[in-house]
Amino acid sequence: MTVATATALAAGPLALTGVSTAHAADDHGRASAAVLRTDLDVSPLNKPVNVPLTVSLNDVQAPQSAEKTTLTATLDAVNGGRPFSVLRAEVADARATTTPLKAEGITTLAHARLHVPGLPLLSLIEVEQVTAKATCEVGENPVATTDLPGFVTVLGKRVALTGQGPAEVRVPGVGEVRLDLDNTRTTARNAAATALELKVSVDPLKQNVAEVDGTVTLAEATCRTPRPEVAERAPAEPAEPSAPPAAVEPQGAPAETNLAETGGSSATPYLVGVAIVLLAVGGGVLSRVRRRG
């Protein structure tokens, strides 16, 4: 039995074909992103066995990110078993994040060339930049968007991307490719965006190479909104420090009266009492002096 394997040439935080085994709970929302997916059957000439070529590049699920530039696949029965480059890109970035309030997947692919077995010199597609973004936020409708260039090159032909339905490219003696553009879907809690999906049928018999059929997906992102009750259970922001409490008078103490308008104060009763005592003493002394006289 012939087996197809995929290996990564460029270093990065994730294996290219690896998928995180830790999934966020459904209540907490979900997000995923992938730069490339292939589901292709490769039929070598003069051999009855089909070789599956299934590859994922930067396939991540929240909370993860990955960035790589090269994916190499080795097929034992094609190209003499020598590795060939499926995708080369200057930027191949996929990010997926979740918080109690939002889940989001974002994919960016820039200056990329995609090859399939049988066409080592001719790119299946060349693209300047594509992005896919899916955002699911509590209290908001899910949003799915894509960003496509005005033109791509398919099997050596320049193709305008008008956004008005699929585009088809046929090259005699090589094959044909159908491009589905800007596929976005949303529901009450979910969003999904795919920038480009290619239906591939390559049969370059004149070049005496293999036949390739299947699907290629470029730039994909999905999300699922966290449930509101999860956001409500999230730790609240720390409160601002409050001012120190005002001084409290001991219980039973008389409250001060503001006498600023009359010129008095809380000491006035005491001063009046002292004045009365002095007057009484003075009166007694004066009375004695008069009797002596």
C-alpha positions in Angstrom: 0.0 0.0 0.0 1.3 3.4 -1.0 1.3 6.0 1.8 1.6 9.8 1.5 3.3 11.7 4.3 3.8 15.4 5.0 6.7 17.0 6.8 7.6 20.5 7.7 10.8 22.2 6.5 10.5 25.5 8.4 10.7 25.8 12.1 7.8 27.0 14.2 5.8 26.6 17.4 3.5 23.8 16.0 3.9 20.8 13.8 2.3 21.5 10.4 -0.1 18.6 10.6 -0.7 18.8 14.3 -3.9 19.8 15.8 -4.2 20.8 19.4 -5.8 18.1 21.5 -7.1 20.6 24.0 -10.4 22.0 22.9 -12.1 24.9 24.7 -15.4 23.9 26.2 -18.4 24.8 24.1 -19.7 27.2 26.7 -16.4 29.2 26.6 -16.5 29.6 22.8 -14.2 28.2 20.1 -12.0 29.5 17.4 -9.8 27.9 14.7 -7.7 28.9 11.7 -5.9 27.2 8.9 -3.7 28.5 6.1 -4.0 25.5 3.8 -6.0 22.3 3.5 -5.6 19.8 0.7 -7.8 16.8 -0.1 -6.4 15.4 -3.3 -6.0 12.0 -5.0 -2.9 11.5 -7.0 -3.0 8.8 -9.7 0.5 7.8 -10.9 0.7 6.8 -14.6 0.5 3.1 -15.3 -0.3 2.3 -11.7 -3.8 1.4 -10.4 -3.3 2.8 -6.9 -4.5 6.3 -6.0 -2.3 8.1 -3.5 -4.1 10.5 -1.1 -2.5 13.8 -0.5 -4.1 15.3 2.6 -2.2 18.1 4.2 -3.0 20.9 6.7 -0.7 23.9 7.2 -1.0 25.9 10.4 -4.2 24.2 11.5 -4.7 25.7 15.0 -7.4 25.9 17.6 -7.7 28.5 20.4 -5.7 29.6 22.1 -2.9 29.0 19.7 -0.9 30.6 16.8 1.5 29.4 14.2 3.6 30.9 11.5 5.6 28.9 8.9 6.7 29.4 5.3 7.2 26.0 3.7 5.3 22.7 3.5 6.9 19.7 1.9 5.1 16.4 1.1 6.7 13.2 0.1 4.8 10.7 -2.0 6.5 7.3 -2.4 4.9 6.6 -5.8 5.2 10.0 -7.3 8.3 11.9 -8.5 10.5 9.0 -7.6 9.8 9.4 -3.9 11.7 12.7 -3.8 10.0 15.5 -1.7 8.3 18.3 -3.5 7.1 21.6 -2.2 3.4 22.0 -1.9 3.3 25.6 -0.7 5.9 28.4 -0.5 4.9 31.7 1.0 6.5 34.7 2.6 3.7 34.8 5.2 1.6 31.9 6.4 0.0 32.9 9.7 -2.9 31.4 11.6 -4.2 32.6 14.9 -7.0 31.5 17.2 -7.9 33.1 20.5 -10.8 32.9 23.0 -11.7 35.0 26.1 -14.9 35.0 28.2 -16.3 37.7 25.9 -14.9 36.8 22.4 -13.7 34.0 20.2 -11.7 34.9 17.0 -9.8 33.1 14.2 -7.6 35.0 11.7 -5.6 33.6 8.8 -3.2 35.5 6.5 -1.4 34.1 3.5 0.9 36.3 1.4 3.1 36.0 -1.6 2.3 32.3 -2.0 2.7 29.6 -4.7 0.9 26.3 -4.5 2.1 23.2 -6.4 0.7 19.8 -7.0 2.3 16.6 -8.1 2.7 16.4 -11.9 3.3 20.1 -12.3 6.7 20.8 -10.7 7.4 23.9 -12.7 3.9 25.3 -13.2 2.1 26.7 -10.1 -1.5 25.6 -9.5 -2.1 29.1 -8.1 -0.1 32.2 -7.2 -1.6 34.8 -4.9 -0.3 38.0 -3.5 -2.4 38.0 -0.2 -5.6 36.5 1.1 -7.0 36.7 4.6 -10.0 35.2 6.4 -11.4 36.3 9.7 -14.2 35.1 12.0 -15.2 37.0 15.1 -17.8 35.9 17.6 -18.4 38.3 20.5 -20.9 38.1 23.3 -23.8 40.4 22.7 -23.0 40.9 19.0 -23.8 39.0 15.8 -21.0 36.7 14.6 -19.0 38.2 11.7 -17.1 36.4 8.9 -15.0 38.3 6.4 -12.4 37.6 3.7 -10.0 39.9 1.8 -8.9 38.9 -1.7 -6.6 40.5 -4.2 -7.9 41.8 -7.5 -6.1 39.1 -9.5 -4.5 35.6 -9.0 -2.5 33.4 -11.4 -4.0 30.0 -12.1 -2.1 27.5 -14.2 -0.1 30.4 -15.6 -3.2 32.4 -16.5 -4.0 35.8 -14.9 -7.6 35.6 -13.5 -9.6 38.6 -12.2 -11.5 38.0 -8.9 -14.7 39.9 -9.3 -16.6 38.3 -6.4 -19.5 37.5 -8.7 -19.5 33.7 -8.5 -16.9 31.1 -9.2 -14.1 31.5 -11.8 -13.0 28.6 -14.1 -9.6 28.2 -15.8 -9.0 25.6 -18.5 -5.6 24.9 -20.0 -5.5 22.3 -22.8 -3.2 19.4 -22.1 -2.8 20.4 -18.5 -6.2 20.5 -16.7 -8.8 22.8 -15.2 -9.4 24.6 -11.9 -12.6 26.1 -10.5 -12.2 28.8 -7.9 -15.0 29.5 -5.4 -14.4 32.9 -3.8 -15.3 34.6 -0.5 -17.3 31.8 1.1 -18.7 33.2 4.4 -21.3 31.8 6.7 -22.9 32.9 10.0 -25.5 31.6 12.4 -26.7 32.8 15.9 -23.4 31.7 17.5 -21.1 30.7 14.7 -19.1 32.2 11.9 -16.9 30.7 9.2 -14.8 32.3 6.4 -12.9 30.7 3.5 -11.0 33.0 1.2 -10.4 30.6 -1.7 -11.5 27.0 -2.5 -10.1 25.3 -5.6 -11.7 22.3 -7.3 -8.7 20.8 -9.1 -8.6 18.4 -12.0 -5.1 18.2 -13.5 -4.3 15.6 -16.2 -1.3 16.7 -18.1 -1.0 13.6 -20.3 1.3 15.3 -22.8 3.8 15.8 -20.0 3.7 12.1 -19.1 3.0 12.9 -15.4 0.3 11.9 -12.8 -3.3 12.9 -12.6 -4.5 15.0 -9.6 -8.1 15.5 -8.5 -9.6 17.0 -5.4 -10.0 20.2 -3.4 -7.6 22.8 -2.0 -8.6 25.4 0.6 -6.7 28.6 1.2 -7.2 30.8 4.3 -9.9 29.5 6.6 -11.2 30.8 10.0 -14.1 29.8 12.3 -15.5 30.8 15.7 -18.2 30.1 18.2 -19.5 32.7 20.6 -19.0 32.1 24.3 -22.2 31.8 26.3 -23.2 35.0 28.2 -23.4 33.2 31.5 -19.7 32.4 31.2 -18.8 36.0 30.7 -20.9 36.9 33.8 -18.9 34.4 35.8 -15.6 35.9 34.7 -13.6 37.6 37.4 -14.6 41.3 37.7 -12.2 44.1 37.3 -10.6 45.1 40.6 -12.5 48.0 42.1 -10.8 51.4 42.4 -9.5 52.1 46.0 -12.0 54.0 48.0 -11.4 57.1 50.1 -10.8 56.5 53.8 -14.0 56.8 55.9 -14.7 60.1 57.6 -14.0 60.4 61.3 -16.9 59.3 63.5 -17.7 61.1 66.8 -18.0 59.0 69.9 -21.6 58.0 70.7 -23.3 60.6 72.9 -20.8 63.5 72.2 -22.5 66.8 71.5 -22.4 67.9 67.9 -20.6 71.1 67.2 -22.6 74.1 66.1 -21.3 76.4 63.5 -21.4 79.9 65.0 -19.2 81.6 62.4 -22.1 83.9 61.4 -22.5 85.3 64.9 -18.9 85.4 66.0 -19.4 82.7 68.7 -17.8 79.4 69.2 -18.2 76.2 71.3 -16.2 78.0 74.1 -18.7 80.8 74.5 -20.8 79.3 77.4 -17.6 78.7 79.5 -16.5 82.3 79.0 -19.9 83.6 80.1 -19.8 81.6 83.2 -16.3 82.9 84.2 -17.4 86.5 83.6 -20.4 86.0 86.0 -18.1 84.6 88.7 -15.7 87.5 88.3 -18.5 90.1 88.5 -19.8 88.5 91.7 -16.3 88.5 93.3 -15.8 92.1 92.2 -19.1 93.2 93.6 -18.3 91.6 97.0 -14.9 93.4 97.2 -16.5 96.8 96.3 -19.2 96.3 99.0 -16.5 95.7 101.7 -14.5 98.8 100.7 -17.6 101.0 101.1 -18.5 99.7 104.5 -14.9 100.4 105.8 -15.2 103.9 104.4 
